[in-house]
Amino acid sequence: MALEDLCHFRDIFQEDITTERFSIASAISSQESPSAFPLPTNLPFTSSQTVPLPFPMAHGTTTLAFMFQGGVLAAADTRSSCSGLVACPASQKILPIHSHLVGTTSGTSADCMLWKRILARELRLYQLRHSRRLSTRGAAKLLSHMLHPFKGTELCVAATLCGWDGGELFYVCSDGTRLEGMLFSVGSGSPYAYSILDQGVRWGLTVEEATSVAREAVYRATHRDAYSGNFVDVFHITSKGWTRRKREDLKEEYYREKESD
């Protein structure tokens, strides 16, 4: 721009972001190894001594997923917190990614939403190019591969991919970790959720029994964990795709328990 040239202004932010974006895109398209991806170490919005973050970053949630004979069940609370404040009481922490795949998210909300959209785009492009869906295992490997270059940065994504290829569960973290299992719970409320899941989850559960166990696990976690609460979302994934149950208010569960005592 003429005014920028006259004032000798250099838009560092725009140049750095553009450079990083094109270099990462070219690396992905050339199918290079994760170690070849450039790390965004020079981004101007990273925290420093002179420009501290406006508030301390804190992550709190309760998400869970497990397999049973009726498919895969995923559940999560809906409270998004920022430091000691409730930023949103009705956020969505289970995100549909493809027709056969959903992901539970824990970490920084914006990071989780961004990488969900990136993964959804890549799965859609894969289906258009190859006329078949990418498996849950392949989606987990792809997400892990894309997140690995950001290991050591402030990116915070912890996702559980719940898909139907005979039923599969994968935990993927922003440091590139990828784990396969039958049951996962992620977030600050996960220790409380595991106490219910370890006792109640078994392969022969019916859909209603599995839903009840998932709701109970989220409820117990929100009762003890201040960063979890408000509502509970439940998704059921089968060979026909995913379905979402009606969102329930956890305070109703609390009142029902009090009435039964």
NORPE-V378743 format. One record per helix or strand of 2 or more residues. SS is the DSSP state (h for helix, s for strand). FROM is the first residue (numbers start at 1). LEN is the number of residues. If there is no record, write none. Layout:
# NORPE-V378743
SS&FROM&LEN, SS&FROM&LEN
This chain:
# NORPE-V378743
h&2&6, h&12&18, h&34&3, s&63&6, s&71&7, s&80&3, s&85&4, s&94&5, s&101&7, h&109&22, h&136&15, s&157&7, s&168&6, s&178&3, s&183&4, h&190&11, h&207&18, s&231&8, s&241&4, s&248&2, h&250&11
